[in-house]
Amino acid sequence: MSLIQHVTQQEGIDREEALVDLFLPPIDRQVSRQEASDRRLSFESAISSGFLGAPPGGKTVRRVISYDVIPKPDEPVQGEEYGGLTPYKVSTSKRVAQVIATVLACWFASGIVFGFAALKPILIKEGVFRDLCTPEELDADVEVCFDQDLRLNFFFSLASTTANVSALPVGTLLDRYGPRICFLLGSFFLTVGSILMSLAFQIEKFDGYTIGNFFFALGGTCVFLPSFSIANAFPKYGGSIVALVTGAFDASAAVFLFYRLIYDATDGTFKPETFFLMYLLVPVAIVIAQLTFLPNENYKTVPQLEMKINKAADAMQDVHSSDDELPDNEMWKRRKARSARRKERLGKLDDLIGDEIARKLREEKQEQKLETSGVWGALHNKSAKDQMLTPWFILLTLLTVLQMVRMNYFIATIREQYTYMLGSVELASKVNDFFDIALPLAGVLATPFLGALLDNVSTPGVLLLLVFIITAIGIVGSISALWAGYVNVILFVFLRPLYYSAMSDYATKVFGFATFGRVYGTIICVSGLVNLSQTGIDALTKGQFHGNPIPVNVFLAISAFLIGTALVTYVTVQVYRMRKRLDEEDAMTETNTEIGSIMESLLEEDEPRGYGTVTRQRQPWEV
């Protein structure tokens, strides 16, 4: 999920305070270049909203007003001196190795618990939780009994809940102490999980399965979250690196699939206890990489590097007051050396994030993306508490709760669902096997296209697409046919990465970066906690509905359709109102521009007034 640059922001500031701070800055305070740039953006926003006349030439800058860009005057603006490693100070080969190692760590560790559908048949064959079966069920030689199946599904639901809920505390740990402690803790948790899982298969009546899987989920989060920061090692290719990390997370679900293929190929001789002991190589490798060549701190973000560029472009840095005491030859020699070092740094920084033209094009492209979304800046000037009381937050949270329960329920029970619907264990196994391959593969294949979709389609359009796919899954998932099972799997595996990407994209655009951690973290935590109800839903399906999953699937699909439709309708109406207000402000700006042009022409000309001619004198700053 990430992948998100934090900008110094101010919460709860109203328009009047912003304009006062913008146009009447404190006299005795030196404004940093980054702050000046942010003020310039806010100035352009004020122009586009009709508060001032248009810029020269009558060209109006169309921009949704966002007060996220206005820094607090009493806090330092994030800059090069506030932590972060400058990429060009690390060799290119080492940075490439860091990216490769980070992606591999995500691939083997970040989300392996979501490969439960591939691991479950092995657990059943090994008799995990078989002691929970009744004598009657054992005499009937059922493949998996009622209580055993519930316990196995709880094994997964607890892990998936942990993966979601732990994102908030792990993210806080990452912000405070950096990536090293997260990777080391993640390796420790993965080690504990591997040992507990291995011992559980060797010691009778020792339930190390559930707690071991819990530590796998916790360790995966500790590895996944800090991995996004490696994108800043190559800022020009940051988007591609983020896509690789995200794809590696989805691909990590295939770890248990690969083991199951080996398990089946060896007729079960490659025991789980051996596999989990061998898996200890993964956390050991992560520790070695972290202690040898992985960065100890995050690389500087693009805004920080742009600050360095602004500083390096300032030729006044070549002049020091102490130079006046030196002979002329020595003074010019030192200034020339400083200039050479400054231009060298500037060249390296341009290589990292592009020259001035490339940066300008990137900024214009980003502005176009934000305008295309239609929702950028909707709640940026509100506190997190106020944001959480709006339908923007409530409807998204409700939809996410339903979708998370539904997706994890499907992952945990796909084999049981299609065993009932198709009336055949063999056909259900085919659907399950197809799902095991499609889940990690679709996450990797879909990642490059998700960015293009979110950048070029408006937010209401993306939400409408989500509701369409959710509804289609509800319909196809209720059809008792093999083809419907395959179609359902295809829709599901593409919906999962799309939904998580669209949710985080929606949160950044609507709520802003200043409150993103609290708002997004709350959505994930609430959804994760509600996900514990999955065990109750599973019990309801097997008990009240006698194993028929259709009633639960239909209920979840209808609920998601109603809430999703309400969300799409609300967002669409709000976007229409925002654009209508902007059009009115643009019309006001054009009127102000015309009046300003007339007044300027009148003031610049000598006009006869009464008995003489009054000539307007130019002010010093106009000469």
C-alpha positions in Angstrom: 0.0 0.0 0.0 3.1 4.1 0.2 4.9 4.9 -1.8 3.8 8.5 -0.6 6.0 11.6 0.0 5.0 13.5 3.0 5.0 17.3 2.7 5.1 19.9 5.5 1.5 20.9 6.0 -0.8 22.9 8.3 -4.1 21.5 9.5 -7.3 23.4 10.3 -6.1 26.7 8.7 -8.9 28.8 7.2 -8.7 30.8 4.0 -8.3 34.2 5.7 -5.4 33.0 7.8 -3.7 31.4 4.8 -4.0 34.7 2.8 -2.7 36.8 5.7 0.3 34.4 6.2 0.8 34.4 2.4 0.9 38.1 1.8 2.1 39.5 5.1 5.0 37.3 6.2 7.0 38.0 9.4 9.6 40.7 8.8 12.5 39.2 10.8 12.2 35.6 9.5 14.2 34.3 6.7 12.0 32.3 4.4 13.5 29.1 3.1 13.4 28.3 -0.7 11.0 25.4 -0.2 8.7 27.6 1.8 8.9 30.3 -0.8 8.0 27.7 -3.5 5.1 26.5 -1.5 3.9 30.1 -1.0 4.2 30.6 -4.7 1.9 27.6 -5.3 -0.6 29.0 -2.8 -0.4 32.4 -4.5 -1.2 30.7 -7.8 -4.2 29.0 -6.2 -5.4 32.3 -4.8 -5.1 33.8 -8.3 -7.2 30.9 -9.8 -9.9 31.2 -7.2 -10.6 34.9 -8.0 -9.0 36.6 -5.0 -6.5 38.4 -7.2 -6.1 39.4 -10.8 -4.8 36.9 -13.3 -1.1 36.6 -14.0 0.4 38.5 -16.9 -1.1 37.7 -20.2 -4.5 36.9 -18.7 -3.6 33.2 -18.3 -5.4 31.6 -15.4 -3.9 28.8 -13.5 -6.6 26.2 -12.9 -5.9 24.5 -9.6 -7.9 23.0 -6.8 -7.0 25.0 -3.6 -5.2 22.8 -1.1 -3.7 24.2 2.1 -1.5 21.2 2.5 1.3 23.2 0.8 1.3 26.0 3.4 4.0 25.2 6.1 3.7 26.1 9.7 5.7 29.2 10.4 6.9 27.9 13.7 8.2 24.6 12.4 11.2 23.9 10.2 10.5 22.9 6.7 11.8 19.4 5.9 15.2 19.8 4.2 18.5 18.1 3.7 19.6 18.6 7.3 16.6 16.7 8.6 17.7 13.1 8.0 17.9 11.1 4.8 20.7 9.8 2.7 21.6 11.6 -0.6 21.4 8.9 -3.4 24.5 10.2 -5.3 26.7 9.6 -2.3 26.1 5.9 -2.7 27.4 4.1 -5.8 25.0 3.1 -8.5 25.8 -0.6 -8.3 25.2 -0.6 -4.5 21.8 1.1 -5.0 20.9 -1.4 -7.6 21.8 -4.2 -5.2 19.7 -2.6 -2.5 16.7 -2.4 -4.8 17.1 -6.1 -5.8 17.5 -7.3 -2.3 14.5 -5.3 -1.0 12.2 -6.6 -3.8 13.4 -10.2 -3.1 12.8 -9.7 0.6 9.2 -8.6 -0.2 8.8 -11.5 -2.6 9.7 -14.2 0.0 8.4 -12.6 3.2 5.9 -9.7 3.0 2.6 -11.5 2.3 3.1 -15.2 2.5 0.1 -15.6 4.8 -2.2 -14.8 1.9 -1.1 -18.0 0.2 -3.3 -19.9 2.7 -5.4 -21.5 0.0 -2.3 -23.3 -1.3 -1.2 -24.3 2.2 -4.6 -25.5 3.5 -4.7 -28.8 1.6 -1.3 -29.7 3.1 -2.5 -28.9 6.6 -5.5 -31.1 6.1 -3.3 -34.0 4.8 -1.0 -33.7 7.7 -4.0 -33.9 10.1 -3.6 -30.4 11.6 -6.5 -29.9 14.1 -7.8 -33.3 13.3 -8.2 -34.0 17.1 -11.1 -31.5 17.0 -13.2 -34.0 15.0 -16.0 -36.0 16.6 -15.9 -39.8 16.7 -18.7 -39.9 14.2 -16.8 -37.7 11.7 -13.7 -39.8 12.2 -15.7 -43.0 11.5 -17.1 -41.4 8.4 -13.5 -40.6 7.3 -14.5 -37.1 6.2 -11.7 -35.1 4.5 -12.1 -32.2 6.9 -14.5 -32.0 9.8 -16.6 -29.1 11.0 -14.5 -27.8 13.9 -11.3 -28.6 12.1 -12.3 -26.5 9.2 -13.3 -23.6 11.4 -10.0 -23.7 13.2 -8.0 -23.8 10.0 -9.9 -20.8 8.7 -9.3 -19.0 12.0 -5.6 -19.8 11.5 -5.8 -17.6 8.4 -8.3 -14.9 9.5 -6.1 -14.1 12.6 -3.1 -13.7 10.4 -4.9 -11.5 7.8 -6.2 -9.3 10.6 -2.7 -9.0 12.1 -1.3 -8.0 8.7 -3.8 -5.2 8.4 -4.0 -3.9 12.0 -0.2 -4.0 12.5 0.3 -1.5 9.6 -0.4 1.4 11.9 2.1 0.7 14.8 4.8 -0.6 12.3 4.3 2.6 10.2 4.8 4.7 13.4 7.9 2.7 14.2 9.2 3.3 10.7 8.7 7.0 10.9 10.4 7.3 14.2 13.4 4.9 13.9 13.8 4.2 10.2 13.9 1.0 8.1 16.7 -0.9 9.8 14.8 -1.6 13.0 11.8 -2.6 11.0 13.7 -5.1 8.9 15.5 -6.5 11.9 12.2 -6.9 13.8 10.6 -8.4 10.8 13.4 -11.0 10.5 13.0 -11.8 14.2 9.2 -12.3 13.9 9.7 -14.5 10.8 12.3 -16.6 12.7 9.9 -17.1 15.6 7.1 -18.0 13.2 9.2 -20.5 11.3 10.4 -22.2 14.5 6.9 -22.4 16.0 5.4 -23.8 12.8 8.2 -26.5 12.6 7.8 -27.5 16.2 4.0 -27.7 15.9 4.4 -30.4 13.3 6.8 -32.3 15.4 5.3 -32.1 18.9 1.8 -33.6 19.4 -0.9 -31.4 20.9 1.3 -28.3 20.6 -0.7 -25.6 18.7 2.2 -23.5 17.3 0.3 -23.2 14.0 -1.9 -20.3 14.8 0.6 -18.3 16.8 3.3 -19.1 14.3 1.2 -17.8 11.4 0.5 -14.7 13.5 4.3 -14.0 13.7 4.5 -14.6 9.9 1.9 -11.9 9.3 3.6 -9.5 11.7 7.0 -10.1 10.2 5.6 -9.6 6.7 4.3 -6.1 7.6 7.7 -5.2 9.1 9.4 -6.1 5.9 6.8 -4.6 3.5 6.2 -1.1 4.8 9.9 0.1 4.8 10.5 -1.4 1.4 8.7 1.5 -0.3 11.4 4.0 0.7 13.9 2.2 -1.5 12.2 3.9 -4.5 14.0 7.1 -3.5 17.3 5.4 -4.4 16.5 6.2 -8.0 14.0 9.1 -8.0 13.5 9.1 -11.8 12.4 5.5 -11.7 10.6 5.7 -8.3 7.2 4.7 -9.8 8.6 1.6 -11.4 10.4 0.6 -8.2 7.2 1.0 -6.2 5.4 -1.1 -8.7 8.1 -3.8 -8.3 7.6 -3.7 -4.5 3.9 -3.9 -4.7 4.1 -6.7 -7.3 6.5 -8.6 -5.0 4.0 -8.4 -2.1 1.3 -10.0 -4.3 3.8 -12.6 -5.6 4.8 -13.6 -2.1 1.5 -15.5 -1.9 3.1 -18.0 -4.2 5.6 -19.2 -1.5 3.2 -21.7 -0.1 2.2 -22.6 -3.7 5.7 -23.6 -4.6 6.0 -25.6 -1.4 2.7 -27.4 -2.2 4.0 -28.3 -5.7 7.1 -29.8 -4.2 5.0 -31.6 -1.5 2.8 -33.2 -4.2 5.8 -34.1 -6.4 7.5 -35.9 -3.5 4.2 -37.6 -2.4 4.4 -35.8 0.9 7.9 -36.9 1.9 9.1 -33.2 2.0 7.5 -32.6 5.4 6.2 -29.2 6.6 8.5 -29.2 9.5 11.5 -29.4 7.1 10.1 -26.7 4.9 9.6 -24.2 7.8 13.1 -25.0 9.1 14.5 -24.3 5.6 12.5 -21.1 5.5 14.7 -19.7 8.3 17.2 -18.9 5.5 14.9 -16.0 4.5 15.1 -14.0 7.7 18.8 -14.8 8.1 19.4 -13.5 4.6 17.4 -10.3 5.4 19.5 -9.7 8.5 22.8 -10.2 6.6 21.7 -7.8 3.9 20.5 -5.2 6.4 23.8 -5.3 8.4 26.0 -5.2 5.3 24.8 -3.2 2.3 21.1 -2.1 2.9 20.8 1.6 3.9 20.6 2.4 7.6 18.3 5.3 6.9 15.8 6.3 4.2 17.0 8.1 1.1 16.1 11.7 0.7 12.7 12.3 -0.9 12.2 14.2 -4.1 11.1 17.4 -2.3 14.3 17.2 -0.2 16.4 16.8 -3.3 14.7 19.8 -4.9 15.7 21.8 -1.9 19.3 20.8 -2.5 18.9 21.8 -6.1 17.7 25.2 -5.2 20.5 25.6 -2.8 23.1 24.4 -5.3 21.7 26.8 -8.0 22.4 29.8 -5.7 25.6 31.3 -6.9 25.8 33.4 -3.7 27.0 30.3 -1.9 30.4 30.9 -3.6 30.8 34.2 -1.7 31.8 34.1 1.9 32.3 37.1 4.1 35.7 35.8 5.2 36.9 36.2 1.6 37.3 40.0 2.1 40.4 39.4 4.2 42.1 37.4 1.5 44.2 38.7 -1.4 42.3 39.1 -4.7 44.0 36.1 -6.3 43.3 33.8 -3.4 39.7 35.1 -3.0 38.9 34.3 -6.7 40.6 31.0 -6.5 38.5 29.9 -3.6 35.3 31.2 -5.1 36.1 29.3 -8.3 36.6 26.1 -6.4 33.4 26.5 -4.5 31.6 27.2 -7.8 33.0 24.0 -9.3 31.9 21.9 -6.3 28.5 23.5 -6.4 28.0 22.9 -10.1 29.2 19.3 -9.6 26.5 18.7 -6.9 23.9 20.4 -9.2 24.9 18.1 -12.0 24.6 15.0 -9.8 21.2 16.1 -8.6 20.0 16.7 -12.1 21.0 13.2 -13.0 18.9 11.9 -10.1 15.6 13.7 -10.7 16.0 15.3 -14.1 17.0 18.8 -15.2 14.8 21.9 -14.8 12.8 21.2 -17.9 12.1 17.6 -16.9 11.1 18.7 -13.4 8.8 21.3 -14.9 7.2 18.7 -17.2 6.8 16.3 -14.3 5.1 19.0 -12.2 2.7 19.9 -15.0 1.9 16.2 -15.6 1.2 15.7 -11.9 -1.1 18.8 -11.8 -3.0 17.4 -14.8 -3.4 14.0 -13.0 -4.7 15.8 -9.8 -7.2 17.8 -11.9 -8.3 14.7 -13.7 -9.2 13.0 -10.4 -11.8 15.7 -9.7 -11.5 15.2 -5.9 -8.0 16.6 -5.1 -8.1 18.9 -2.1 -11.6 18.1 -1.1 -10.8 17.8 2.6 -7.2 18.9 2.8 -7.9 21.9 5.0 -9.7 19.8 7.7 -8.4 18.0 10.8 -8.4 14.1 10.8 -11.3 14.1 13.2 -13.4 16.3 11.0 -12.5 14.2 8.0 -13.6 11.0 9.7 -17.1 12.5 10.3 -17.8 13.1 6.7 -19.5 10.7 4.2 -16.2 10.7 2.2 -14.6 8.7 5.1 -17.7 6.8 6.4 -18.8 5.3 3.1 -15.2 4.3 2.1 -14.7 2.6 5.5 -17.9 0.7 5.2 -17.1 -0.5 1.7 -13.6 -1.5 2.7 -14.9 -3.4 5.8 -17.2 -5.4 3.5 -14.6 -6.0 0.8 -11.9 -7.1 3.2 -14.2 -9.6 4.9 -15.4 -10.8 1.6 -12.0 -11.2 0.0 -10.4 -12.9 3.0 -13.5 -15.2 3.4 -13.1 -16.2 -0.3 -9.4 -16.9 0.1 -10.0 -19.1 3.2 -13.0 -21.1 1.9 -12.7 -21.3 -1.9 -12.3 -25.0 -1.9 -15.3 -25.6 0.4 -17.4 -23.2 -1.5 -16.9 -24.9 -4.9 -17.1 -28.4 -3.4 -20.6 -27.6 -2.4 -21.6 -25.6 -5.5 -20.1 -28.0 -8.0 -20.8 -31.2 -6.0 -17.3 -32.5 -6.7 -14.1 -32.4 -4.7 -12.1 -32.9 -7.9 -13.7 -29.9 -9.7 -13.3 -27.8 -6.6 -9.6 -28.7 -6.5 -9.2 -27.5 -10.1 -10.7 -24.1 -9.2 -8.6 -23.9 -6.1 -5.4 -24.8 -8.1 -6.2 -22.2 -10.7 -6.7 -19.6 -7.9 -3.4 -20.5 -6.3 -1.6 -19.6 -9.5 -3.8 -16.6 -10.5 -3.7 -14.7 -7.2 0.1 -13.9 -7.2 0.3 -13.7 -11.0 -2.5 -11.2 -11.4 -1.1 -9.0 -8.7 2.2 -8.7 -10.7 0.5 -8.3 -14.1 -2.0 -5.7 -12.9 0.5 -3.4 -11.1 1.7 -1.5 -14.2 -1.8 -0.9 -15.5 -3.2 0.3 -12.1 -1.0 3.4 -12.2 -2.2 4.4 -15.7 -5.8 3.8 -14.6 -5.6 5.9 -11.5 -3.8 8.7 -13.3 -6.1 9.0 -16.3 -9.5 8.1 -15.0 -11.4 10.3 -12.6 -12.0 9.1 -9.0 -15.8 8.7 -9.6 -14.9 6.6 -12.7 -12.6 4.3 -10.7 -15.1 3.9 -8.0 -17.8 3.0 -10.6 -15.5 0.4 -12.1 -15.0 -1.1 -8.6 -18.7 -1.3 -7.9 -19.2 -3.0 -11.4 -16.6 -5.7 -10.7 -17.9 -6.2 -7.1 -21.4 -6.7 -8.5 -20.2 -9.0 -11.2 -18.3 -11.2 -8.7 -21.5 -11.4 -6.6 -23.5 -12.6 -9.7 -20.9 -15.0 -11.1 -20.0 -16.3 -7.6 -23.6 -17.6 -7.2 -23.6 -19.7 -10.4 -22.9 -23.4 -9.8 -20.8 -24.0 -12.9 -17.1 -24.7 -13.5 -16.8 -21.9 -16.0 -18.3 -19.5 -13.5 -15.8 -20.6 -11.0 -12.9 -19.7 -13.3 -14.5 -16.3 -14.2 -15.0 -15.6 -10.5 -11.4 -16.3 -9.8 -10.2 -14.1 -12.6 -12.4 -11.2 -11.5 -11.4 -11.6 -7.9 -7.6 -11.7 -8.4 -7.7 -8.5 -10.4 -10.2 -6.8 -8.0 -7.9 -7.3 -5.0 -4.9 -5.2 -6.1 -7.2 -2.7 -7.8 -9.2 -2.1 -4.7 -6.3 -1.6 -2.4 -4.6 0.7 -4.9 -7.8 2.7 -5.5 -8.5 3.0 -1.8 -5.0 4.5 -1.0 -5.2 6.7 -4.1 -8.7 8.0 -2.9 -7.4 8.7 0.6 -4.4 10.7 -0.6 -6.4 12.8 -3.0 -9.4 13.4 -0.8 -7.8 13.6 2.7 -4.3 14.8 1.9 -0.9 13.8 3.1 -1.1 15.7 6.5 -3.7 13.2 7.9 -3.1 10.3 5.6 -1.4 8.1 8.2 -4.2 8.5 10.7 -7.1 8.3 8.2 -5.8 5.4 6.1 -4.5 3.6 9.2 -7.9 3.9 10.9 -9.6 2.4 7.8 -7.3 -0.5 7.7 -7.4 -1.2 11.4 -11.2 -1.1 11.6 -11.5 -3.3 8.6 -8.9 -5.7 10.0 -10.7 -6.0 13.4 -14.1 -6.6 11.7 -12.4 -9.3 9.6 -12.3 -11.4 12.8 -16.0 -12.0 12.1 -15.0 -14.2 9.3 -15.0 -17.2 11.7 -18.6 -16.5 12.7 -19.6 -16.2 9.0 -17.9 -19.5 8.3 -19.7 -21.2 11.2 -23.0 -19.7 9.9 -22.4 -21.1 6.4 -21.5 -24.6 7.6 -24.2 -24.7 10.3 -27.3 -22.6 9.4 -26.9 -22.9 5.6 -25.5 -26.5 5.7 -22.4 -25.6 3.7 -24.1 -23.4 1.1 -22.0 -20.3 0.6 -24.5 -18.6 -1.8 -26.6 -16.8 0.9 -23.5 -15.2 2.5 -22.0 -14.3 -0.9 -25.2 -12.7 -2.1 -25.7 -10.7 1.2 -22.1 -9.4 1.0 -22.5 -8.6 -2.7 -25.7 -6.7 -2.2 -24.4 -4.8 0.8 -21.3 -3.8 -1.1 -23.3 -2.8 -4.1 -25.6 -0.5 -2.1 -22.8 1.1 -0.2 -20.6 1.3 -3.3 -23.4 3.0 -5.2 -24.0 5.5 -2.4 -20.2 6.3 -2.4 -20.1 6.8 -6.2 -23.2 9.0 -6.1 -21.9 11.1 -3.3 -18.5 11.6 -4.8 -19.9 12.4 -8.2 -22.3 15.0 -6.8 -19.4 16.6 -4.8 -17.1 16.6 -7.8 -19.9 18.4 -9.8 -20.3 21.0 -7.1 -16.5 21.5 -6.8 -16.2 22.0 -10.6 -19.2 24.3 -10.7 -17.7 26.4 -8.0 -14.3 26.5 -9.8 -16.1 27.6 -13.0 -17.7 30.4 -11.1 -14.4 31.5 -9.6 -12.8 31.3 -13.1 -15.5 33.6 -14.4 -14.9 36.0 -11.5 -11.2 35.9 -12.3 -11.8 36.8 -15.9 -13.9 39.7 -14.8 -11.3 40.9 -12.4 -8.7 40.6 -15.1 -10.6 42.8 -17.5 -11.3 45.4 -14.8 -7.6 45.3 -13.7 -6.5 45.8 -17.3 -8.7 48.8 -17.8 -7.6 50.4 -14.5 -4.0 49.8 -15.3 -4.3 51.5 -18.7 -6.1 54.4 -17.1 -3.4 54.9 -14.4 -0.5 54.7 -16.8 -1.9 57.4 -19.1 -1.8 61.1 -18.3 -5.4 62.1 -17.7 -6.7 65.7 -17.8 -8.3 66.4 -14.4 -10.1 69.9 -13.9 -7.7 72.7 -14.5 -4.6 70.8 -15.2 -3.1 67.4 -15.9 -2.4 65.0 -13.2 0.6 62.7 -14.0 0.9 59.5 -12.1 4.4 59.1 -10.7 6.0 55.7 -11.0 7.0 54.1 -7.7 10.6 52.9 -7.1 9.7 49.3 -7.6 8.1 50.0 -11.0 11.2 51.6 -12.5 
